[in-house]
Amino acid sequence: MSLIKSLLPRYLDELTPQAINNFIQIRKQTVKNATINKDLAFISAMLNKLDLLGYDIPKIKPSRFKLKIPAENVKYFDDIKTVEKIIEAADGYFKPIILTALYTGMRRGNLLKLKWEELDFKNNLINIHVKDKTIEGGRLLSIPMIPKLKKILKIQPKINDYVFNYKKLRSEERRVGKECRS
């Protein structure tokens, strides 16, 4: 925090796009883009809090200045044994979520908000809306559903509109967990 304070202007009315650009250029000399993006998120949170407290804040969105993160920073598992250990150690109700994430690459938020109406078992697709600043309501994304995933999703209990629910019914949990492994 003291580093951020030392690189930014001292008064809110001095926080301009140029000041944020200067901050980014100075930070680029010592840290990676992901760290700068975290700094920008912190600055944005700070401004939001000040706004809630009634302070007159500049109409600037630090998130607009986010930097691209190189593709080599994308995380993935290169060891199938690690993946198998994670799945084996997970509770039964959690295994279908992990497997769906692995088979689709869906983000956590999209997984947890996945609804039955978004599953097209006839065409083997998952149709979700993902954030897109240019399209109101998000962009439609169709993700192929491989046979293993289709089997996993079909055995999920239909408790409500959502595919994944945290409802610890012990017998149900064991059944779903066992069926996902086979």
C-alpha positions as CSV (number, residue, x, y, z in Angstrom):
1,M,0.0,0.0,0.0
2,S,2.8,2.5,0.8
3,L,4.3,1.9,-2.6
4,I,1.0,2.6,-4.3
5,K,0.6,5.8,-2.2
6,S,4.1,6.9,-3.0
7,L,3.5,6.6,-6.8
8,L,0.0,8.1,-7.0
9,P,-1.0,11.8,-6.5
10,R,-1.6,13.0,-2.9
11,Y,-5.0,14.4,-3.5
12,L,-8.0,12.8,-5.2
13,D,-8.6,15.7,-7.6
14,E,-5.1,15.0,-9.0
15,L,-6.0,11.4,-9.9
16,T,-6.2,11.6,-13.7
17,P,-5.7,9.1,-16.6
18,Q,-2.2,10.5,-17.0
19,A,-1.4,9.9,-13.3
20,I,-2.5,6.3,-13.6
21,N,-0.5,5.9,-16.8
22,N,2.6,7.3,-15.0
23,F,1.9,4.9,-12.2
24,I,1.8,2.0,-14.6
25,Q,5.0,3.0,-16.4
26,I,6.9,3.2,-13.1
27,R,5.5,-0.2,-11.9
28,K,6.4,-1.9,-15.2
29,Q,10.1,-1.4,-14.4
30,T,9.9,-3.7,-11.4
31,V,6.8,-6.0,-11.6
32,K,4.8,-8.0,-14.1
33,N,1.5,-7.0,-15.6
34,A,-0.6,-9.2,-13.3
35,T,0.8,-7.4,-10.3
36,I,-0.1,-4.0,-11.9
37,N,-3.6,-5.3,-12.6
38,K,-3.9,-6.2,-8.9
39,D,-2.7,-2.7,-7.9
40,L,-5.3,-1.2,-10.3
41,A,-8.1,-3.4,-8.7
42,F,-7.0,-2.1,-5.3
43,I,-7.1,1.5,-6.4
44,S,-10.6,0.9,-7.9
45,A,-11.8,-0.7,-4.7
46,M,-10.4,2.3,-2.7
47,L,-12.2,4.8,-5.0
48,N,-15.5,2.8,-4.7
49,K,-15.2,2.8,-0.9
50,L,-14.5,6.6,-0.8
51,D,-17.5,7.1,-3.1
52,L,-19.8,5.1,-0.7
53,L,-18.5,7.2,2.2
54,G,-19.6,10.3,0.3
55,Y,-16.3,11.7,-0.9
56,D,-16.2,13.6,-4.2
57,I,-14.1,11.2,-6.3
58,P,-12.8,11.6,-9.8
59,K,-14.8,10.0,-12.5
60,I,-12.1,7.6,-13.5
61,K,-12.1,3.8,-13.8
62,P,-8.7,2.3,-13.1
63,S,-9.9,-1.0,-14.5
64,R,-9.9,0.6,-18.0
65,F,-6.1,0.6,-17.7
66,K,-5.7,-3.1,-17.1
67,L,-2.8,-4.7,-18.9
68,K,-2.7,-7.8,-21.0
69,I,-1.2,-10.9,-19.4
70,P,1.0,-13.0,-21.6
71,A,-0.5,-16.4,-22.7
72,E,2.3,-18.2,-20.9
73,N,0.8,-17.1,-17.6
74,V,-2.3,-19.2,-18.3
75,K,-2.4,-21.9,-15.7
76,Y,-2.9,-25.5,-16.5
77,F,-2.2,-28.9,-15.1
78,D,0.7,-30.8,-16.8
79,D,0.5,-33.8,-14.5
80,I,-2.6,-36.0,-14.7
81,K,-1.8,-37.6,-11.4
82,T,-2.2,-34.3,-9.6
83,V,-5.6,-33.8,-11.3
84,E,-6.6,-37.4,-10.2
85,K,-5.6,-36.7,-6.6
86,I,-7.6,-33.5,-6.5
87,I,-10.7,-35.2,-7.8
88,E,-10.3,-38.2,-5.5
89,A,-9.9,-36.0,-2.4
90,A,-12.9,-33.9,-3.2
91,D,-16.3,-34.4,-1.6
92,G,-18.9,-36.2,-3.8
93,Y,-21.0,-33.1,-4.4
94,F,-17.9,-31.2,-5.6
95,K,-16.6,-33.7,-8.1
96,P,-19.1,-32.9,-10.9
97,I,-18.1,-29.3,-10.6
98,I,-14.4,-30.0,-10.9
99,L,-14.9,-32.4,-13.8
100,T,-17.2,-29.9,-15.6
101,A,-14.5,-27.2,-15.2
102,L,-11.8,-29.6,-16.5
103,Y,-13.9,-30.7,-19.5
104,T,-15.1,-27.3,-20.5
105,G,-12.6,-24.7,-19.2
106,M,-15.6,-22.7,-17.8
107,R,-14.8,-20.1,-15.1
108,R,-16.0,-20.6,-11.6
109,G,-18.8,-18.0,-11.8
110,N,-20.2,-19.5,-15.0
111,L,-20.1,-23.0,-13.5
112,L,-21.9,-22.0,-10.3
113,K,-24.5,-20.1,-12.2
114,L,-25.1,-22.9,-14.7
115,K,-28.8,-23.6,-15.2
116,W,-30.6,-26.6,-16.6
117,E,-32.0,-24.5,-19.4
118,E,-28.5,-23.8,-20.6
119,L,-27.8,-27.5,-21.2
120,D,-28.7,-28.8,-24.7
121,F,-28.4,-32.6,-24.3
122,K,-29.8,-33.1,-27.9
123,N,-27.0,-31.2,-29.5
124,N,-24.4,-31.9,-26.8
125,L,-23.8,-28.2,-26.0
126,I,-23.7,-25.9,-23.0
127,N,-25.0,-22.5,-24.0
128,I,-23.9,-19.7,-21.6
129,H,-23.7,-16.0,-21.7
130,V,-20.2,-14.5,-20.9
131,K,-19.4,-10.9,-20.2
132,D,-18.8,-8.8,-23.2
133,K,-18.7,-5.0,-23.0
134,T,-20.0,-4.6,-26.5
135,I,-23.1,-6.8,-26.1
136,E,-25.8,-6.1,-23.5
137,G,-26.4,-9.2,-21.5
138,G,-23.2,-10.8,-22.7
139,R,-22.1,-12.9,-25.6
140,L,-23.6,-16.4,-26.2
141,L,-20.9,-19.0,-25.9
142,S,-21.6,-22.6,-26.9
143,I,-19.3,-25.2,-25.3
144,P,-19.2,-28.8,-26.6
145,M,-20.3,-31.5,-24.2
146,I,-18.2,-34.6,-24.5
147,P,-20.0,-37.9,-23.7
148,K,-18.3,-38.3,-20.2
149,L,-19.5,-34.8,-19.3
150,K,-23.0,-35.4,-20.6
151,K,-23.2,-38.5,-18.4
152,I,-22.0,-36.5,-15.3
153,L,-24.5,-33.7,-15.9
154,K,-27.4,-36.0,-16.5
155,I,-27.0,-37.7,-13.1
156,Q,-27.0,-34.4,-11.2
157,P,-30.0,-34.1,-9.0
158,K,-32.5,-31.5,-10.2
159,I,-33.1,-29.6,-6.9
160,N,-33.8,-26.2,-8.5
161,D,-32.9,-24.2,-11.7
162,Y,-29.2,-24.6,-11.0
163,V,-27.2,-27.6,-12.1
164,F,-24.8,-27.5,-9.2
165,N,-26.2,-27.1,-5.7
166,Y,-24.6,-27.4,-2.3
167,K,-27.0,-29.6,-0.5
168,K,-25.2,-32.2,1.6
169,L,-27.5,-35.2,1.4
170,R,-25.0,-37.9,2.3
171,S,-26.4,-40.7,0.3
172,E,-26.9,-38.5,-2.7
173,E,-23.4,-37.1,-2.4
174,R,-21.9,-40.6,-2.4
175,R,-24.0,-41.7,-5.3
176,V,-23.1,-38.8,-7.5
177,G,-19.4,-39.0,-6.5
178,K,-19.3,-42.7,-7.4
179,E,-21.1,-42.3,-10.7
180,C,-18.7,-39.5,-11.7
181,R,-15.7,-41.7,-11.2
182,S,-17.1,-44.5,-13.5
